[in-house]
Amino acid sequence: MNLTSSEAHGVNADLPRYLRALAGRAVADGHGGEGYTALIELFRTPSGVRS
């Protein structure tokens, strides 16, 4: 089920939308091939600082 379908069924999609945005940032920062563990790097980096 995608986010639009989830919302159409009354399911709150805030968390999945946030995780998708984080994954997009990880890919943009060159961590696309590292899997979800790359998200840890996003949490280690201070807000507003990008690699």
mmCIF entry with sequence, helices, sheets and N, C-alpha, C, O atoms, coordinates in Angstrom:
data_MODEL
# 
_entry.id   MODEL 
# 
_entity.id                         1 
_entity.type                       polymer 
_entity.pdbx_number_of_molecules   1 
# 
_entity_poly.entity_id                      1 
_entity_poly.type                           'polypeptide(L)' 
_entity_poly.nstd_linkage                   no 
_entity_poly.nstd_monomer                   no 
_entity_poly.pdbx_seq_one_letter_code       MNLTSSEAHGVNADLPRYLRALAGRAVADGHGGEGYTALIELFRTPSGVRS 
_entity_poly.pdbx_seq_one_letter_code_can   MNLTSSEAHGVNADLPRYLRALAGRAVADGHGGEGYTALIELFRTPSGVRS 
_entity_poly.pdbx_strand_id                 A 
# 
loop_
_entity_poly_seq.entity_id 
_entity_poly_seq.num 
_entity_poly_seq.mon_id 
_entity_poly_seq.hetero 
1 1  MET n 
1 2  ASN n 
1 3  LEU n 
1 4  THR n 
1 5  SER n 
1 6  SER n 
1 7  GLU n 
1 8  ALA n 
1 9  HIS n 
1 10 GLY n 
1 11 VAL n 
1 12 ASN n 
1 13 ALA n 
1 14 ASP n 
1 15 LEU n 
1 16 PRO n 
1 17 ARG n 
1 18 TYR n 
1 19 LEU n 
1 20 ARG n 
1 21 ALA n 
1 22 LEU n 
1 23 ALA n 
1 24 GLY n 
1 25 ARG n 
1 26 ALA n 
1 27 VAL n 
1 28 ALA n 
1 29 ASP n 
1 30 GLY n 
1 31 HIS n 
1 32 GLY n 
1 33 GLY n 
1 34 GLU n 
1 35 GLY n 
1 36 TYR n 
1 37 THR n 
1 38 ALA n 
1 39 LEU n 
1 40 ILE n 
1 41 GLU n 
1 42 LEU n 
1 43 PHE n 
1 44 ARG n 
1 45 THR n 
1 46 PRO n 
1 47 SER n 
1 48 GLY n 
1 49 VAL n 
1 50 ARG n 
1 51 SER n 
# 
_struct_asym.id          A 
_struct_asym.entity_id   1 
# 
loop_
_struct_conf.conf_type_id 
_struct_conf.id 
_struct_conf.pdbx_PDB_helix_id 
_struct_conf.beg_label_comp_id 
_struct_conf.beg_label_asym_id 
_struct_conf.beg_label_seq_id 
_struct_conf.pdbx_beg_PDB_ins_code 
_struct_conf.end_label_comp_id 
_struct_conf.end_label_asym_id 
_struct_conf.end_label_seq_id 
_struct_conf.pdbx_end_PDB_ins_code 
_struct_conf.beg_auth_comp_id 
_struct_conf.beg_auth_asym_id 
_struct_conf.beg_auth_seq_id 
_struct_conf.end_auth_comp_id 
_struct_conf.end_auth_asym_id 
_struct_conf.end_auth_seq_id 
_struct_conf.pdbx_PDB_helix_class 
_struct_conf.details 
_struct_conf.pdbx_PDB_helix_length 
HELX_P HELX_P1 AA1 LEU A 3  ? ALA A 8  ? LEU A 3  ALA A 8  1 ? 6  
HELX_P HELX_P2 AA2 ASP A 14 ? ALA A 28 ? ASP A 14 ALA A 28 1 ? 15 
HELX_P HELX_P3 AA3 GLY A 32 ? THR A 37 ? GLY A 32 THR A 37 5 ? 6  
HELX_P HELX_P4 AA4 ALA A 38 ? ARG A 44 ? ALA A 38 ARG A 44 1 ? 7  
# 
_struct_conf_type.id          HELX_P 
_struct_conf_type.criteria    ? 
_struct_conf_type.reference   ? 
# 
loop_
_atom_site.group_PDB 
_atom_site.id 
_atom_site.type_symbol 
_atom_site.label_atom_id 
_atom_site.label_alt_id 
_atom_site.label_comp_id 
_atom_site.label_asym_id 
_atom_site.label_entity_id 
_atom_site.label_seq_id 
_atom_site.pdbx_PDB_ins_code 
_atom_site.Cartn_x 
_atom_site.Cartn_y 
_atom_site.Cartn_z 
_atom_site.occupancy 
_atom_site.B_iso_or_equiv 
_atom_site.pdbx_formal_charge 
_atom_site.auth_seq_id 
_atom_site.auth_comp_id 
_atom_site.auth_asym_id 
_atom_site.auth_atom_id 
_atom_site.pdbx_PDB_model_num 
ATOM 1   N N  . MET A 1 1  ? 0.848  -1.173 0.000  1.00 0.00 ? 1  MET A N  1 
ATOM 2   C CA . MET A 1 1  ? 0.000  0.000  0.000  1.00 0.00 ? 1  MET A CA 1 
ATOM 3   C C  . MET A 1 1  ? 0.897  1.239  0.000  1.00 0.00 ? 1  MET A C  1 
ATOM 4   O O  . MET A 1 1  ? 1.816  1.333  0.813  1.00 0.00 ? 1  MET A O  1 
ATOM 5   N N  . ASN A 1 2  ? 0.644  2.178  -0.890 1.00 0.00 ? 2  ASN A N  1 
ATOM 6   C CA . ASN A 1 2  ? 1.450  3.388  -0.925 1.00 0.00 ? 2  ASN A CA 1 
ATOM 7   C C  . ASN A 1 2  ? 0.857  4.460  -0.006 1.00 0.00 ? 2  ASN A C  1 
ATOM 8   O O  . ASN A 1 2  ? -0.214 4.262  0.568  1.00 0.00 ? 2  ASN A O  1 
ATOM 9   N N  . LEU A 1 3  ? 1.537  5.573  0.132  1.00 0.00 ? 3  LEU A N  1 
ATOM 10  C CA . LEU A 1 3  ? 1.101  6.609  1.069  1.00 0.00 ? 3  LEU A CA 1 
ATOM 11  C C  . LEU A 1 3  ? -0.260 7.174  0.717  1.00 0.00 ? 3  LEU A C  1 
ATOM 12  O O  . LEU A 1 3  ? -1.087 7.397  1.601  1.00 0.00 ? 3  LEU A O  1 
ATOM 13  N N  . THR A 1 4  ? -0.502 7.406  -0.558 1.00 0.00 ? 4  THR A N  1 
ATOM 14  C CA . THR A 1 4  ? -1.791 7.957  -0.973 1.00 0.00 ? 4  THR A CA 1 
ATOM 15  C C  . THR A 1 4  ? -2.918 6.991  -0.642 1.00 0.00 ? 4  THR A C  1 
ATOM 16  O O  . THR A 1 4  ? -3.964 7.403  -0.142 1.00 0.00 ? 4  THR A O  1 
ATOM 17  N N  . SER A 1 5  ? -2.712 5.719  -0.916 1.00 0.00 ? 5  SER A N  1 
ATOM 18  C CA . SER A 1 5  ? -3.727 4.713  -0.604 1.00 0.00 ? 5  SER A CA 1 
ATOM 19  C C  . SER A 1 5  ? -3.949 4.609  0.899  1.00 0.00 ? 5  SER A C  1 
ATOM 20  O O  . SER A 1 5  ? -5.083 4.486  1.363  1.00 0.00 ? 5  SER A O  1 
ATOM 21  N N  . SER A 1 6  ? -2.857 4.659  1.653  1.00 0.00 ? 6  SER A N  1 
ATOM 22  C CA . SER A 1 6  ? -2.972 4.583  3.111  1.00 0.00 ? 6  SER A CA 1 
ATOM 23  C C  . SER A 1 6  ? -3.832 5.726  3.635  1.00 0.00 ? 6  SER A C  1 
ATOM 24  O O  . SER A 1 6  ? -4.743 5.513  4.435  1.00 0.00 ? 6  SER A O  1 
ATOM 25  N N  . GLU A 1 7  ? -3.537 6.934  3.182  1.00 0.00 ? 7  GLU A N  1 
ATOM 26  C CA . GLU A 1 7  ? -4.298 8.097  3.642  1.00 0.00 ? 7  GLU A CA 1 
ATOM 27  C C  . GLU A 1 7  ? -5.750 8.016  3.199  1.00 0.00 ? 7  GLU A C  1 
ATOM 28  O O  . GLU A 1 7  ? -6.648 8.417  3.940  1.00 0.00 ? 7  GLU A O  1 
ATOM 29  N N  . ALA A 1 8  ? -5.990 7.503  2.000  1.00 0.00 ? 8  ALA A N  1 
ATOM 30  C CA . ALA A 1 8  ? -7.360 7.353  1.506  1.00 0.00 ? 8  ALA A CA 1 
ATOM 31  C C  . ALA A 1 8  ? -8.162 6.395  2.385  1.00 0.00 ? 8  ALA A C  1 
ATOM 32  O O  . ALA A 1 8  ? -9.387 6.482  2.470  1.00 0.00 ? 8  ALA A O  1 
ATOM 33  N N  . HIS A 1 9  ? -7.440 5.474  3.041  1.00 0.00 ? 9  HIS A N  1 
ATOM 34  C CA . HIS A 1 9  ? -8.098 4.520  3.935  1.00 0.00 ? 9  HIS A CA 1 
ATOM 35  C C  . HIS A 1 9  ? -8.083 4.987  5.388  1.00 0.00 ? 9  HIS A C  1 
ATOM 36  O O  . HIS A 1 9  ? -8.447 4.235  6.292  1.00 0.00 ? 9  HIS A O  1 
ATOM 37  N N  . GLY A 1 10 ? -7.664 6.222  5.606  1.00 0.00 ? 10 GLY A N  1 
ATOM 38  C CA . GLY A 1 10 ? -7.677 6.782  6.953  1.00 0.00 ? 10 GLY A CA 1 
ATOM 39  C C  . GLY A 1 10 ? -6.475 6.437  7.804  1.00 0.00 ? 10 GLY A C  1 
ATOM 40  O O  . GLY A 1 10 ? -6.490 6.660  9.015  1.00 0.00 ? 10 GLY A O  1 
ATOM 41  N N  . VAL A 1 11 ? -5.421 5.891  7.187  1.00 0.00 ? 11 VAL A N  1 
ATOM 42  C CA . VAL A 1 11 ? -4.210 5.536  7.918  1.00 0.00 ? 11 VAL A CA 1 
ATOM 43  C C  . VAL A 1 11 ? -3.276 6.746  7.945  1.00 0.00 ? 11 VAL A C  1 
ATOM 44  O O  . VAL A 1 11 ? -3.014 7.356  6.908  1.00 0.00 ? 11 VAL A O  1 
ATOM 45  N N  . ASN A 1 12 ? -2.781 7.087  9.124  1.00 0.00 ? 12 ASN A N  1 
ATOM 46  C CA . ASN A 1 12 ? -1.852 8.202  9.260  1.00 0.00 ? 12 ASN A CA 1 
ATOM 47  C C  . ASN A 1 12 ? -0.531 7.815  8.608  1.00 0.00 ? 12 ASN A C  1 
ATOM 48  O O  . ASN A 1 12 ? 0.068  6.799  8.959  1.00 0.00 ? 12 ASN A O  1 
ATOM 49  N N  . ALA A 1 13 ? -0.082 8.627  7.660  1.00 0.00 ? 13 ALA A N  1 
ATOM 50  C CA . ALA A 1 13 ? 1.127  8.317  6.906  1.00 0.00 ? 13 ALA A CA 1 
ATOM 51  C C  . ALA A 1 13 ? 2.289  9.239  7.270  1.00 0.00 ? 13 ALA A C  1 
ATOM 52  O O  . ALA A 1 13 ? 3.263  9.318  6.520  1.00 0.00 ? 13 ALA A O  1 
ATOM 53  N N  . ASP A 1 14 ? 2.209  9.932  8.395  1.00 0.00 ? 14 ASP A N  1 
ATOM 54  C CA . ASP A 1 14 ? 3.282  10.854 8.781  1.00 0.00 ? 14 ASP A CA 1 
ATOM 55  C C  . ASP A 1 14 ? 4.630  10.148 8.932  1.00 0.00 ? 14 ASP A C  1 
ATOM 56  O O  . ASP A 1 14 ? 5.633  10.621 8.398  1.00 0.00 ? 14 ASP A O  1 
ATOM 57  N N  . LEU A 1 15 ? 4.666  9.044  9.640  1.00 0.00 ? 15 LEU A N  1 
ATOM 58  C CA . LEU A 1 15 ? 5.934  8.343  9.853  1.00 0.00 ? 15 LEU A CA 1 
ATOM 59  C C  . LEU A 1 15 ? 6.493  7.773  8.555  1.00 0.00 ? 15 LEU A C  1 
ATOM 60  O O  . LEU A 1 15 ? 7.672  7.985  8.270  1.00 0.00 ? 15 LEU A O  1 
ATOM 61  N N  . PRO A 1 16 ? 5.703  7.061  7.756  1.00 0.00 ? 16 PRO A N  1 
ATOM 62  C CA . PRO A 1 16 ? 6.255  6.577  6.488  1.00 0.00 ? 16 PRO A CA 1 
ATOM 63  C C  . PRO A 1 16 ? 6.741  7.712  5.582  1.00 0.00 ? 16 PRO A C  1 
ATOM 64  O O  . PRO A 1 16 ? 7.749  7.565  4.891  1.00 0.00 ? 16 PRO A O  1 
ATOM 65  N N  . ARG A 1 17 ? 6.034  8.832  5.583  1.00 0.00 ? 17 ARG A N  1 
ATOM 66  C CA . ARG A 1 17 ? 6.458  9.978  4.768  1.00 0.00 ? 17 ARG A CA 1 
ATOM 67  C C  . ARG A 1 17 ? 7.800  10.514 5.278  1.00 0.00 ? 17 ARG A C  1 
ATOM 68  O O  . ARG A 1 17 ? 8.680  10.841 4.483  1.00 0.00 ? 17 ARG A O  1 
ATOM 69  N N  . TYR A 1 18 ? 7.952  10.602 6.588  1.00 0.00 ? 18 TYR A N  1 
ATOM 70  C CA . TYR A 1 18 ? 9.210  11.068 7.183  1.00 0.00 ? 18 TYR A CA 1 
ATOM 71  C C  . TYR A 1 18 ? 10.356 10.112 6.846  1.00 0.00 ? 18 TYR A C  1 
ATOM 72  O O  . TYR A 1 18 ? 11.448 10.558 6.492  1.00 0.00 ? 18 TYR A O  1 
ATOM 73  N N  . LEU A 1 19 ? 10.119 8.813  6.952  1.00 0.00 ? 19 LEU A N  1 
ATOM 74  C CA . LEU A 1 19 ? 11.158 7.829  6.643  1.00 0.00 ? 19 LEU A CA 1 
ATOM 75  C C  . LEU A 1 19 ? 11.537 7.869  5.170  1.00 0.00 ? 19 LEU A C  1 
ATOM 76  O O  . LEU A 1 19 ? 12.706 7.694  4.825  1.00 0.00 ? 19 LEU A O  1 
ATOM 77  N N  . ARG A 1 20 ? 10.558 8.098  4.298  1.00 0.00 ? 20 ARG A N  1 
ATOM 78  C CA . ARG A 1 20 ? 10.853 8.217  2.864  1.00 0.00 ? 20 ARG A CA 1 
ATOM 79  C C  . ARG A 1 20 ? 11.730 9.445  2.608  1.00 0.00 ? 20 ARG A C  1 
ATOM 80  O O  . ARG A 1 20 ? 12.649 9.396  1.791  1.00 0.00 ? 20 ARG A O  1 
ATOM 81  N N  . ALA A 1 21 ? 11.440 10.543 3.308  1.00 0.00 ? 21 ALA A N  1 
ATOM 82  C CA . ALA A 1 21 ? 12.249 11.754 3.162  1.00 0.00 ? 21 ALA A CA 1 
ATOM 83  C C  . ALA A 1 21 ? 13.678 11.514 3.665  1.00 0.00 ? 21 ALA A C  1 
ATOM 84  O O  . ALA A 1 21 ? 14.637 11.958 3.034  1.00 0.00 ? 21 ALA A O  1 
ATOM 85  N N  . LEU A 1 22 ? 13.822 10.818 4.791  1.00 0.00 ? 22 LEU A N  1 
ATOM 86  C CA . LEU A 1 22 ? 15.153 10.496 5.304  1.00 0.00 ? 22 LEU A CA 1 
ATOM 87  C C  . LEU A 1 22 ? 15.926 9.627  4.313  1.00 0.00 ? 22 LEU A C  1 
ATOM 88  O O  . LEU A 1 22 ? 17.108 9.858  4.061  1.00 0.00 ? 22 LEU A O  1 
ATOM 89  N N  . ALA A 1 23 ? 15.250 8.636  3.763  1.00 0.00 ? 23 ALA A N  1 
ATOM 90  C CA . ALA A 1 23 ? 15.905 7.763  2.786  1.00 0.00 ? 23 ALA A CA 1 
ATOM 91  C C  . ALA A 1 23 ? 16.338 8.573  1.569  1.00 0.00 ? 23 ALA A C  1 
ATOM 92  O O  . ALA A 1 23 ? 17.420 8.343  1.029  1.00 0.00 ? 23 ALA A O  1 
ATOM 93  N N  . GLY A 1 24 ? 15.512 9.511  1.134  1.00 0.00 ? 24 GLY A N  1 
ATOM 94  C CA . GLY A 1 24 ? 15.866 10.374 0.012  1.00 0.00 ? 24 GLY A CA 1 
ATOM 95  C C  . GLY A 1 24 ? 17.099 11.215 0.302  1.00 0.00 ? 24 GLY A C  1 
ATOM 96  O O  . GLY A 1 24 ? 17.948 11.403 -0.568 1.00 0.00 ? 24 GLY A O  1 
ATOM 97  N N  . ARG A 1 25 ? 17.195 11.723 1.535  1.00 0.00 ? 25 ARG A N  1 
ATOM 98  C CA . ARG A 1 25 ? 18.384 12.490 1.938  1.00 0.00 ? 25 ARG A CA 1 
ATOM 99  C C  . ARG A 1 25 ? 19.623 11.612 1.933  1.00 0.00 ? 25 ARG A C  1 
ATOM 100 O O  . ARG A 1 25 ? 20.689 12.032 1.483  1.00 0.00 ? 25 ARG A O  1 
ATOM 101 N N  . ALA A 1 26 ? 19.479 10.386 2.438  1.00 0.00 ? 26 ALA A N  1 
ATOM 102 C CA . ALA A 1 26 ? 20.622 9.468  2.472  1.00 0.00 ? 26 ALA A CA 1 
ATOM 103 C C  . ALA A 1 26 ? 21.112 9.180  1.055  1.00 0.00 ? 26 ALA A C  1 
ATOM 104 O O  . ALA A 1 26 ? 22.318 9.164  0.811  1.00 0.00 ? 26 ALA A O  1 
ATOM 105 N N  . VAL A 1 27 ? 20.204 8.956  0.132  1.00 0.00 ? 27 VAL A N  1 
ATOM 106 C CA . VAL A 1 27 ? 20.578 8.698  -1.259 1.00 0.00 ? 27 VAL A CA 1 
ATOM 107 C C  . VAL A 1 27 ? 21.259 9.930  -1.848 1.00 0.00 ? 27 VAL A C  1 
ATOM 108 O O  . VAL A 1 27 ? 22.288 9.817  -2.514 1.00 0.00 ? 27 VAL A O  1 
ATOM 109 N N  . ALA A 1 28 ? 20.681 11.111 -1.599 1.00 0.00 ? 28 ALA A N  1 
ATOM 110 C CA . ALA A 1 28 ? 21.263 12.353 -2.120 1.00 0.00 ? 28 ALA A CA 1 
ATOM 111 C C  . ALA A 1 28 ? 22.662 12.599 -1.564 1.00 0.00 ? 28 ALA A C  1 
ATOM 112 O O  . ALA A 1 28 ? 23.497 13.218 -2.224 1.00 0.00 ? 28 ALA A O  1 
ATOM 113 N N  . ASP A 1 29 ? 22.914 12.117 -0.357 1.00 0.00 ? 29 ASP A N  1 
ATOM 114 C CA . ASP A 1 29 ? 24.229 12.288 0.268  1.00 0.00 ? 29 ASP A CA 1 
ATOM 115 C C  . ASP A 1 29 ? 25.205 11.185 -0.121 1.00 0.00 ? 29 ASP A C  1 
ATOM 116 O O  . ASP A 1 29 ? 26.308 11.114 0.421  1.00 0.00 ? 29 ASP A O  1 
ATOM 117 N N  . GLY A 1 30 ? 24.807 10.319 -1.063 1.00 0.00 ? 30 GLY A N  1 
ATOM 118 C CA . GLY A 1 30 ? 25.716 9.292  -1.565 1.00 0.00 ? 30 GLY A CA 1 
ATOM 119 C C  . GLY A 1 30 ? 25.688 7.980  -0.811 1.00 0.00 ? 30 GLY A C  1 
ATOM 120 O O  . GLY A 1 30 ? 26.599 7.167  -0.965 1.00 0.00 ? 30 GLY A O  1 
ATOM 121 N N  . HIS A 1 31 ? 24.667 7.749  0.002  1.00 0.00 ? 31 HIS A N  1 
ATOM 122 C CA . HIS A 1 31 ? 24.591 6.522  0.797  1.00 0.00 ? 31 HIS A CA 1 
ATOM 123 C C  . HIS A 1 31 ? 23.556 5.535  0.255  1.00 0.00 ? 31 HIS A C  1 
ATOM 124 O O  . HIS A 1 31 ? 23.114 4.642  0.977  1.00 0.00 ? 31 HIS A O  1 
ATOM 125 N N  . GLY A 1 32 ? 23.174 5.691  -0.996 1.00 0.00 ? 32 GLY A N  1 
ATOM 126 C CA . GLY A 1 32 ? 22.107 4.872  -1.568 1.00 0.00 ? 32 GLY A CA 1 
ATOM 127 C C  . GLY A 1 32 ? 22.362 3.379  -1.540 1.00 0.00 ? 32 GLY A C  1 
ATOM 128 O O  . GLY A 1 32 ? 21.418 2.602  -1.395 1.00 0.00 ? 32 GLY A O  1 
ATOM 129 N N  . GLY A 1 33 ? 23.593 2.958  -1.674 1.00 0.00 ? 33 GLY A N  1 
ATOM 130 C CA . GLY A 1 33 ? 23.898 1.532  -1.706 1.00 0.00 ? 33 GLY A CA 1 
ATOM 131 C C  . GLY A 1 33 ? 24.121 0.906  -0.350 1.00 0.00 ? 33 GLY A C  1 
ATOM 132 O O  . GLY A 1 33 ? 24.442 -0.280 -0.259 1.00 0.00 ? 33 GLY A O  1 
ATOM 133 N N  . GLU A 1 34 ? 23.956 1.686  0.710  1.00 0.00 ? 34 GLU A N  1 
ATOM 134 C CA . GLU A 1 34 ? 24.274 1.193  2.052  1.00 0.00 ? 34 GLU A CA 1 
ATOM 135 C C  . GLU A 1 34 ? 23.077 0.635  2.817  1.00 0.00 ? 34 GLU A C  1 
ATOM 136 O O  . GLU A 1 34 ? 23.261 0.098  3.910  1.00 0.00 ? 34 GLU A O  1 
ATOM 137 N N  . GLY A 1 35 ? 21.889 0.739  2.300  1.00 0.00 ? 35 GLY A N  1 
ATOM 138 C CA . GLY A 1 35 ? 20.713 0.249  2.995  1.00 0.00 ? 35 GLY A CA 1 
ATOM 139 C C  . GLY A 1 35 ? 20.269 1.199  4.096  1.00 0.00 ? 35 GLY A C  1 
ATOM 140 O O  . GLY A 1 35 ? 20.734 2.336  4.183  1.00 0.00 ? 35 GLY A O  1 
ATOM 141 N N  . TYR A 1 36 ? 19.368 0.717  4.927  1.00 0.00 ? 36 TYR A N  1 
ATOM 142 C CA . TYR A 1 36 ? 18.784 1.577  5.960  1.00 0.00 ? 36 TYR A CA 1 
ATOM 143 C C  . TYR A 1 36 ? 19.769 1.978  7.052  1.00 0.00 ? 36 TYR A C  1 
ATOM 144 O O  . TYR A 1 36 ? 19.516 2.929  7.791  1.00 0.00 ? 36 TYR A O  1 
ATOM 145 N N  . THR A 1 37 ? 20.881 1.270  7.162  1.00 0.00 ? 37 THR A N  1 
ATOM 146 C CA . THR A 1 37 ? 21.871 1.681  8.157  1.00 0.00 ? 37 THR A CA 1 
ATOM 147 C C  . THR A 1 37 ? 22.465 3.048  7.820  1.00 0.00 ? 37 THR A C  1 
ATOM 148 O O  . THR A 1 37 ? 23.022 3.715  8.692  1.00 0.00 ? 37 THR A O  1 
ATOM 149 N N  . ALA A 1 38 ? 22.349 3.464  6.563  1.00 0.00 ? 38 ALA A N  1 
ATOM 150 C CA . ALA A 1 38 ? 22.827 4.798  6.172  1.00 0.00 ? 38 ALA A CA 1 
ATOM 151 C C  . ALA A 1 38 ? 22.049 5.894  6.888  1.00 0.00 ? 38 ALA A C  1 
ATOM 152 O O  . ALA A 1 38 ? 22.555 7.005  7.046  1.00 0.00 ? 38 ALA A O  1 
ATOM 153 N N  . LEU A 1 39 ? 20.835 5.600  7.321  1.00 0.00 ? 39 LEU A N  1 
ATOM 154 C CA . LEU A 1 39 ? 20.035 6.598  8.039  1.00 0.00 ? 39 LEU A CA 1 
ATOM 155 C C  . LEU A 1 39 ? 20.692 6.990  9.356  1.00 0.00 ? 39 LEU A C  1 
ATOM 156 O O  . LEU A 1 39 ? 20.492 8.100  9.848  1.00 0.00 ? 39 LEU A O  1 
ATOM 157 N N  . ILE A 1 40 ? 21.469 6.088  9.921  1.00 0.00 ? 40 ILE A N  1 
ATOM 158 C CA . ILE A 1 40 ? 22.161 6.395  11.178 1.00 0.00 ? 40 ILE A CA 1 
ATOM 159 C C  . ILE A 1 40 ? 23.081 7.582  10.985 1.00 0.00 ? 40 ILE A C  1 
ATOM 160 O O  . ILE A 1 40 ? 23.211 8.423  11.875 1.00 0.00 ? 40 ILE A O  1 
ATOM 161 N N  . GLU A 1 41 ? 23.727 7.656  9.819  1.00 0.00 ? 41 GLU A N  1 
ATOM 162 C CA . GLU A 1 41 ? 24.609 8.787  9.536  1.00 0.00 ? 41 GLU A CA 1 
ATOM 163 C C  . GLU A 1 41 ? 23.847 10.105 9.552  1.00 0.00 ? 41 GLU A C  1 
ATOM 164 O O  . GLU A 1 41 ? 24.389 11.131 9.964  1.00 0.00 ? 41 GLU A O  1 
ATOM 165 N N  . LEU A 1 42 ? 22.601 10.084 9.109  1.00 0.00 ? 42 LEU A N  1 
ATOM 166 C CA . LEU A 1 42 ? 21.791 11.306 9.130  1.00 0.00 ? 42 LEU A CA 1 
ATOM 167 C C  . LEU A 1 42 ? 21.532 11.762 10.559 1.00 0.00 ? 42 LEU A C  1 
ATOM 168 O O  . LEU A 1 42 ? 21.497 12.962 10.832 1.00 0.00 ? 42 LEU A O  1 
ATOM 169 N N  . PHE A 1 43 ? 21.354 10.820 11.462 1.00 0.00 ? 43 PHE A N  1 
ATOM 170 C CA . PHE A 1 43 ? 21.108 11.171 12.863 1.00 0.00 ? 43 PHE A CA 1 
ATOM 171 C C  . PHE A 1 43 ? 22.387 11.620 13.568 1.00 0.00 ? 43 PHE A C  1 
ATOM 172 O O  . PHE A 1 43 ? 22.324 12.364 14.547 1.00 0.00 ? 43 PHE A O  1 
ATOM 173 N N  . ARG A 1 44 ? 23.527 11.180 13.087 1.00 0.00 ? 44 ARG A N  1 
ATOM 174 C CA . ARG A 1 44 ? 24.807 11.571 13.678 1.00 0.00 ? 44 ARG A CA 1 
ATOM 175 C C  . ARG A 1 44 ? 25.236 12.960 13.239 1.00 0.00 ? 44 ARG A C  1 
ATOM 176 O O  . ARG A 1 44 ? 26.016 13.622 13.923 1.00 0.00 ? 44 ARG A O  1 
ATOM 177 N N  . THR A 1 45 ? 24.723 13.401 12.094 1.00 0.00 ? 45 THR A N  1 
ATOM 178 C CA . THR A 1 45 ? 25.118 14.697 11.535 1.00 0.00 ? 45 THR A CA 1 
ATOM 179 C C  . THR A 1 45 ? 24.244 15.795 12.132 1.00 0.00 ? 45 THR A C  1 
ATOM 180 O O  . THR A 1 45 ? 23.020 15.670 12.132 1.00 0.00 ? 45 THR A O  1 
ATOM 181 N N  . PRO A 1 46 ? 24.851 16.872 12.644 1.00 0.00 ? 46 PRO A N  1 
ATOM 182 C CA . PRO A 1 46 ? 24.050 17.972 13.197 1.00 0.00 ? 46 PRO A CA 1 
ATOM 183 C C  . PRO A 1 46 ? 23.086 18.523 12.151 1.00 0.00 ? 46 PRO A C  1 
ATOM 184 O O  . PRO A 1 46 ? 23.363 18.499 10.952 1.00 0.00 ? 46 PRO A O  1 
ATOM 185 N N  . SER A 1 47 ? 21.971 19.011 12.624 1.00 0.00 ? 47 SER A N  1 
ATOM 186 C CA . SER A 1 47 ? 20.950 19.569 11.770 1.00 0.00 ? 47 SER A CA 1 
ATOM 187 C C  . SER A 1 47 ? 21.508 20.691 10.913 1.00 0.00 ? 47 SER A C  1 
ATOM 188 O O  . SER A 1 47 ? 22.237 21.551 11.406 1.00 0.00 ? 47 SER A O  1 
ATOM 189 N N  . GLY A 1 48 ? 21.170 20.687 9.640  1.00 0.00 ? 48 GLY A N  1 
ATOM 190 C CA . GLY A 1 48 ? 21.624 21.736 8.739  1.00 0.00 ? 48 GLY A CA 1 
ATOM 191 C C  . GLY A 1 48 ? 22.974 21.488 8.108  1.00 0.00 ? 48 GLY A C  1 
ATOM 192 O O  . GLY A 1 48 ? 23.381 22.235 7.218  1.00 0.00 ? 48 GLY A O  1 
ATOM 193 N N  . VAL A 1 49 ? 23.689 20.450 8.549  1.00 0.00 ? 49 VAL A N  1 
ATOM 194 C CA . VAL A 1 49 ? 25.007 20.122 7.996  1.00 0.00 ? 49 VAL A CA 1 
ATOM 195 C C  . VAL A 1 49 ? 24.841 18.917 7.084  1.00 0.00 ? 49 VAL A C  1 
ATOM 196 O O  . VAL A 1 49 ? 24.352 17.873 7.519  1.00 0.00 ? 49 VAL A O  1 
ATOM 197 N N  . ARG A 1 50 ? 25.239 19.049 5.834  1.00 0.00 ? 50 ARG A N  1 
ATOM 198 C CA . ARG A 1 50 ? 25.139 17.949 4.877  1.00 0.00 ? 50 ARG A CA 1 
ATOM 199 C C  . ARG A 1 50 ? 26.527 17.565 4.424  1.00 0.00 ? 50 ARG A C  1 
ATOM 200 O O  . ARG A 1 50 ? 27.424 18.406 4.373  1.00 0.00 ? 50 ARG A O  1 
ATOM 201 N N  . SER A 1 51 ? 26.713 16.294 4.092  1.00 0.00 ? 51 SER A N  1 
ATOM 202 C CA . SER A 1 51 ? 28.037 15.855 3.616  1.00 0.00 ? 51 SER A CA 1 
ATOM 203 C C  . SER A 1 51 ? 28.249 16.229 2.173  1.00 0.00 ? 51 SER A C  1 
ATOM 204 O O  . SER A 1 51 ? 29.304 15.940 1.609  1.00 0.00 ? 51 SER A O  1 
# 
